[in-house]
Amino acid sequence: MEWKNIYRGMLMGASDVIPGVSGGTIAVLLGIYDRLIAAINGIFGKEWKKQLGFLLPLGIGVGTAILLLSRLIEWLFEHYAGPTQFFFLGLIIGILPYLFHEAEAKSTFQVKHYGVLLIGAVIVGSMAFIQTSEPGVIENITTSTYILLFFSGMIASSAMILPGISGSFMLLIIGVYPTIIGAISNLKLDVIAVVGVGIIIGLLVMSKIINFFLKNYRHGTFALIIGLVIGSIFVVYPGFPVNNELLILSVVTFAGGLLVAYVLGRVEYRS
């Protein structure tokens, strides 16, 4: 068992709770993205024990973070939404140098790769202009609600495994984010189970697609991933702080995000 993955999973889980931030982006920063895709893709293969040893601690970390931090994240967004988003903005920008290094962009990227990068940035960046409503928690859970939650889980997990695309943001667009976060906070096991099954199936399907492109079109895939991450900057950016107190706090949290990205990148890419 790779128990070090528990803390990695907690970082990914904490980011997955936040609309606009992707757990896949954090996996890239931690230097485990390729390994994560290969492990999910190979869980039913001959080396399933090895893959399980990688995924199980990671899953424990993700689940622990979501359960423990969902209330904290809700509180932070209620009272300090801007500075919290600036922290993750710094984290995302701090990831980019490691992404370019991992992709060997200087020596391998051609004009077509930068074109793919631009397309990825535009796709995700355009989400910043999507107006999301503030739907309430679904109280009356019916069969159709379970079906909606199941497919929402599939869509969210397919998005969250792609760097730059936030699964939580997709849930917000669909209109089930408050329902799912509320279910996690209050341990509504039926909702958690239905969404969980959808998430697992979504991860299995999307991992096979990503694995294919990483194996056959590695540089193009990394160009797209970098574009998706760049595009997420526009989604996460909360706007200029409205007063000096928030401005100072946002600068501090932004710098903190950059520092965390630098430290994690140095530790993980050297290990």
C-alpha positions in Angstrom: 0.0 0.0 0.0 1.3 3.5 -0.9 0.1 5.1 2.3 1.7 8.4 1.2 -1.3 8.7 -1.1 -3.6 9.4 1.8 -2.3 13.0 2.1 -2.3 13.3 -1.7 -5.9 12.1 -1.7 -6.8 14.6 1.0 -5.5 17.5 -1.2 -7.4 16.2 -4.2 -10.6 15.7 -2.1 -10.4 19.2 -0.6 -10.1 20.7 -4.1 -13.0 18.6 -5.5 -15.4 20.1 -3.0 -14.8 23.6 -4.5 -16.6 24.7 -7.7 -13.9 25.7 -10.2 -11.1 23.7 -8.9 -10.2 20.2 -10.2 -8.8 17.2 -8.3 -7.1 16.3 -11.6 -5.2 19.6 -11.4 -3.9 18.7 -8.0 -2.9 15.2 -9.2 -0.8 16.9 -11.9 0.9 19.1 -9.3 1.6 16.1 -7.1 3.2 14.3 -10.1 0.8 11.3 -10.0 -1.6 12.1 -12.9 -0.2 9.5 -15.3 0.0 6.9 -12.5 -3.6 7.7 -11.4 -5.0 7.2 -14.9 -3.0 4.0 -15.4 -4.2 2.7 -12.0 -7.9 3.3 -12.6 -7.6 1.9 -16.1 -5.8 -1.2 -14.8 -7.9 -2.0 -11.7 -9.5 -5.0 -13.4 -6.3 -6.2 -15.1 -3.6 -8.7 -14.1 -1.8 -6.2 -11.8 -5.0 -5.3 -9.9 -3.3 -5.7 -6.5 -0.7 -3.2 -7.4 -3.2 -0.7 -8.7 -5.4 -1.2 -5.6 -2.4 -0.5 -3.4 -2.1 2.9 -5.2 -5.8 3.7 -5.3 -7.1 2.6 -1.9 -5.0 5.0 0.2 -5.8 7.7 -2.4 -9.5 7.0 -2.1 -9.3 7.0 1.7 -7.7 10.5 1.6 -10.3 11.8 -0.9 -13.2 10.5 1.1 -11.7 11.7 4.4 -11.2 15.2 3.0 -14.7 15.5 1.6 -16.3 14.3 4.8 -14.1 16.5 7.1 -13.7 19.6 5.0 -17.2 20.0 3.3 -18.4 22.1 6.3 -15.2 24.1 6.5 -15.2 24.8 2.7 -18.9 25.9 3.0 -17.9 28.2 5.9 -14.9 29.7 4.1 -17.0 30.4 1.0 -19.7 32.0 3.1 -17.4 34.3 5.0 -14.2 34.6 2.9 -15.2 33.5 -0.6 -12.8 35.9 -2.4 -9.6 35.1 -0.4 -10.3 31.4 -0.6 -10.6 31.5 -4.4 -7.4 33.6 -4.6 -5.6 30.8 -2.7 -6.7 28.3 -5.3 -5.9 30.8 -8.0 -2.3 30.9 -6.8 -2.2 27.1 -6.5 -3.4 26.7 -10.1 -1.0 29.3 -11.5 1.8 27.7 -9.5 1.1 24.4 -11.2 1.7 25.6 -14.7 5.6 25.5 -14.6 5.5 21.9 -13.6 3.0 21.1 -16.3 5.1 22.6 -19.0 8.1 20.8 -17.6 6.3 17.5 -17.5 5.1 18.0 -21.1 8.7 18.9 -22.2 6.9 21.8 -24.0 10.1 23.6 -25.0 11.4 20.7 -27.1 8.3 19.0 -28.2 5.4 21.5 -28.7 4.7 22.5 -32.3 2.2 25.1 -33.6 -0.6 22.5 -33.6 0.1 21.8 -29.9 -0.3 25.4 -29.0 -3.5 25.4 -31.0 -4.8 22.5 -28.9 -3.7 24.4 -25.8 -5.7 27.5 -26.9 -8.8 25.4 -27.6 -8.6 23.8 -24.1 -8.2 27.2 -22.5 -11.2 28.6 -24.4 -13.4 25.6 -23.6 -12.9 25.9 -19.8 -12.5 29.7 -19.7 -16.0 30.1 -21.4 -17.5 28.4 -18.3 -16.8 31.6 -16.4 -19.6 33.2 -18.4 -22.1 30.4 -17.5 -24.7 31.8 -15.1 -25.4 29.3 -12.4 -28.5 29.6 -10.3 -28.6 29.0 -6.5 -30.9 25.9 -6.4 -32.0 24.7 -3.0 -31.5 21.2 -1.6 -33.8 18.6 -3.1 -36.0 17.5 -0.2 -38.4 15.1 -2.0 -36.1 12.3 -3.2 -37.9 10.2 -5.9 -36.8 7.5 -8.4 -36.2 10.3 -11.0 -34.1 12.2 -8.5 -31.9 9.1 -7.9 -31.4 8.8 -11.7 -30.5 12.4 -11.9 -28.0 12.1 -9.0 -26.5 8.9 -10.6 -25.8 10.6 -13.9 -24.7 13.8 -12.2 -22.0 11.7 -10.4 -20.9 10.2 -13.7 -20.6 13.6 -15.3 -18.9 15.2 -12.3 -16.3 12.4 -12.0 -15.6 12.5 -15.8 -14.9 16.2 -15.4 -12.9 16.0 -12.1 -10.4 13.6 -13.5 -9.6 16.1 -16.3 -7.2 18.8 -15.0 -8.9 22.2 -15.1 -12.5 21.0 -15.3 -14.2 21.1 -11.9 -16.6 18.3 -11.1 -18.2 20.5 -8.4 -18.8 23.2 -11.0 -20.5 20.7 -13.2 -22.7 19.7 -10.3 -23.5 23.4 -9.8 -24.5 23.8 -13.5 -26.7 20.7 -13.3 -28.3 22.1 -10.1 -27.5 19.3 -7.6 -24.4 20.6 -5.9 -26.3 21.8 -2.7 -28.1 18.5 -2.5 -24.9 16.4 -2.7 -22.9 18.6 -0.4 -25.8 18.6 2.1 -26.0 14.8 1.9 -22.3 14.5 2.6 -22.5 16.9 5.6 -25.6 15.1 7.0 -24.5 11.6 6.0 -27.5 10.8 3.9 -26.3 7.4 2.8 -28.8 6.7 0.1 -27.8 9.9 -1.8 -24.1 9.3 -1.2 -24.3 5.7 -2.4 -26.2 6.6 -5.7 -23.8 9.5 -6.5 -20.8 7.3 -5.5 -21.7 4.5 -8.0 -22.1 7.2 -10.7 -18.7 8.6 -9.8 -17.0 5.2 -9.9 -18.5 4.3 -13.3 -17.6 7.8 -14.7 -14.0 7.4 -13.5 -13.6 4.0 -15.1 -15.0 5.2 -18.5 -13.1 8.5 -18.6 -9.8 6.9 -17.4 -9.8 4.5 -20.4 -10.3 7.5 -22.8 -7.6 9.5 -21.2 -5.2 6.5 -21.0 -5.7 5.9 -24.8 -4.8 9.5 -25.6 -1.8 9.7 -23.2 -0.4 6.5 -24.8 -1.0 7.5 -28.4 -1.0 11.3 -28.4 1.0 12.2 -25.3 2.2 15.7 -26.2 -1.1 16.7 -27.7 -2.9 15.4 -24.6 -0.6 17.4 -22.3 -1.2 20.5 -24.5 -4.9 20.1 -24.0 -4.4 19.6 -20.2 -2.3 22.7 -19.9 -5.0 24.6 -21.8 -7.7 23.3 -19.5 -5.7 24.4 -16.5 -5.1 27.9 -17.9 -8.8 28.2 -18.7 -9.7 27.3 -15.1 -7.9 30.5 -14.0 -10.8 32.5 -15.5 -13.4 30.3 -13.8 -11.8 30.6 -10.3 -10.9 34.3 -10.5 -13.4 36.0 -8.1 -12.9 39.6 -9.3 -11.0 42.4 -7.7 -11.5 42.7 -3.9 -13.9 45.4 -2.9 -12.0 46.9 0.0 -8.4 47.1 1.3 -8.9 44.5 4.0 -10.0 41.9 1.5 -7.3 43.0 -0.9 -4.6 42.4 1.6 -6.1 39.1 2.7 -6.4 38.0 -1.0 -2.8 38.9 -1.7 -1.7 36.8 1.2 -3.8 33.8 0.3 -2.8 34.1 -3.4 0.9 34.1 -2.3 0.1 31.1 0.0 -1.3 29.2 -3.0 1.8 29.9 -5.0 4.0 28.8 -2.1 2.1 25.6 -1.6 2.3 24.8 -5.3 6.1 25.4 -5.3 6.7 23.3 -2.2 4.5 20.4 -3.3 6.0 20.5 -6.8 9.6 20.5 -5.5 8.8 17.6 -3.1 6.8 15.5 -5.4 8.7 15.9 -8.6 12.0 15.1 -6.8 10.7 12.1 -4.9 
